[in-house]
Amino acid sequence: MWVRRWLVRGLAVASGCLLVLAFPAPALWWLAWAGLVPLLVLLARAGSVREALWRGFLAGAGFFLAFFHWVLPHVGLLAPVLGLVGGLLWVPFGVVAHRLLREPTAGRAALAAVVLPSVWVAVEAVRSWEHLGGAWGLLGLTQWPARPLLALASLGGVWLLGFVIVAVNVGLAVAVLPGPARTFGAGLALGIFALVLGYGLLRPDPVPTGSLRVAGVQPGPVHGAEERFTAHLELTRRATGQDVVVWGQSSTPFDPATRPGAVARLRAAAAAADSDVLVNVDARAADGRIRKTTQQYGPDGLAGTYEKRRLVPFGEYVPLRPLLGGVLRGTGIAEEDRAPGGAPAILRIGEAGAGPLISYESMFPDLRRELVRLGADMTIVQGSLTSFHGTWAQPQQASAEAVRAVESGRSAVLVELNGTSAAFDAEGRRLAWMPPDERGVFVVDVPLYQGATPYVRWGDWVPAAAFGITAAAAARALLIRARAALTTRRRPPCG
């Protein structure tokens, strides 16, 4: 009996891993619309809540370890912790799915199509906290190449995409489970998908108000501070006639103001290219702390700056360093904590306003909304994934820019020191894509936009609603259990 139980639990692990194939690099985006069905069936057929808990836990652990396989060699002792946390996060989904789908009727299926997506989105919102690693691996990000489905992100962000994908999976699961609700489940899945597709087809295209010609410099990994700086300067001189030349994260591993002639060389490069140059400084600042800073140089010198605000846990700082620093020494964690910046910035490039972000910050949709509200006509991300060269991390970060562009209603440009550079317009249409093994300069005409999408205006209303629905469902379940227990106590003894 226990052999069969663990074989089924192994299938739960496999079902969690299956969903990873919907993300880049495989990029089987269509798989997301049915990839949860095997897990939902396993949860529905679990013989008890305890078994559903186990299956949900194992599926979550499988998903997280498969999705983040590229980071496991760098985290050492944290790898089992990653699997444990990922598994625990999926436990609520597993338990709720079992309770709602074990005997699916039309009413219970309709309830499941609201509650289960809410639980899913609530869990995604919790794990997207910056100190837990940020918004990597959100289900809605799988839809980056799928216009017009991607258009839904303009209404409710990546969260609304994830919500409807789970709802369709619930309908399909009901359609394959035994019971009287099969036809209802199939109709539910088809109806939700048709609504999403219809919105994308009927939504008016955003109208550009102008354009900006952007050159991205991607030299690949260049070791040595002076060598890296020089390589960027040489490529910049080739990118003549653009509005702005963008370098990747940590492209300048020293403060130019502290190096004789560095500022003069940047001014000369900007003059030769006849454009502004955005460099990224990863160096110790005047206060003695290391900061990552976007610096905008023109022929006349420094014109604007932005300091990275959200730092990579363990990569750029160590939470609870006095407790964890010694345990994790030698695993590639940050030897010294970087200092976070304090405020957003808008850089003026000609008549346009560009909203700068740095690498890890690209995964947070709220930062784009903030920049749009401050007047950004487009967003620019300076990135670097040198530690994960050749892994799925690079296309995952680049593809997320398509979703961020549709959410914010602004074109998004990502320039990597070493990674996959990309650019997308406000519809999510790909304008540029430079894989990590390519070196040199790419040039793209980036449309500029104004106005605000519903998501920019309304914010994270989908996670807020998801938390409310999840809390209401939990309260209802507790009330039903309390009434059942009270009825049992009042029942007169037999005989």
Secondary structure as GFF3:
##gff-version 3
##sequence-region A 1 495
A	DSSP	alpha_helix	2	20	.	.	.	ID=ss1
A	DSSP	three_ten_helix	29	33	.	.	.	ID=ss2
A	DSSP	alpha_helix	37	44	.	.	.	ID=ss3
A	DSSP	alpha_helix	49	67	.	.	.	ID=ss4
A	DSSP	alpha_helix	72	75	.	.	.	ID=ss5
A	DSSP	alpha_helix	78	101	.	.	.	ID=ss6
A	DSSP	alpha_helix	106	127	.	.	.	ID=ss7
A	DSSP	three_ten_helix	130	132	.	.	.	ID=ss8
A	DSSP	three_ten_helix	139	143	.	.	.	ID=ss9
A	DSSP	three_ten_helix	149	152	.	.	.	ID=ss10
A	DSSP	alpha_helix	153	176	.	.	.	ID=ss11
A	DSSP	alpha_helix	182	202	.	.	.	ID=ss12
A	DSSP	beta_strand	210	218	.	.	.	ID=ss13
A	DSSP	alpha_helix	225	238	.	.	.	ID=ss14
A	DSSP	beta_strand	244	246	.	.	.	ID=ss15
A	DSSP	three_ten_helix	256	258	.	.	.	ID=ss16
A	DSSP	alpha_helix	262	273	.	.	.	ID=ss17
A	DSSP	beta_strand	276	284	.	.	.	ID=ss18
A	DSSP	beta_strand	290	298	.	.	.	ID=ss19
A	DSSP	beta_strand	301	307	.	.	.	ID=ss20
A	DSSP	alpha_helix	321	324	.	.	.	ID=ss21
A	DSSP	beta_strand	347	349	.	.	.	ID=ss22
A	DSSP	beta_strand	352	358	.	.	.	ID=ss23
A	DSSP	three_ten_helix	359	363	.	.	.	ID=ss24
A	DSSP	alpha_helix	365	373	.	.	.	ID=ss25
A	DSSP	beta_strand	378	383	.	.	.	ID=ss26
A	DSSP	three_ten_helix	386	388	.	.	.	ID=ss27
A	DSSP	alpha_helix	393	408	.	.	.	ID=ss28
A	DSSP	beta_strand	411	416	.	.	.	ID=ss29
A	DSSP	beta_strand	421	424	.	.	.	ID=ss30
A	DSSP	beta_strand	430	434	.	.	.	ID=ss31
A	DSSP	beta_strand	440	448	.	.	.	ID=ss32
A	DSSP	alpha_helix	454	458	.	.	.	ID=ss33
A	DSSP	alpha_helix	461	490	.	.	.	ID=ss34
###
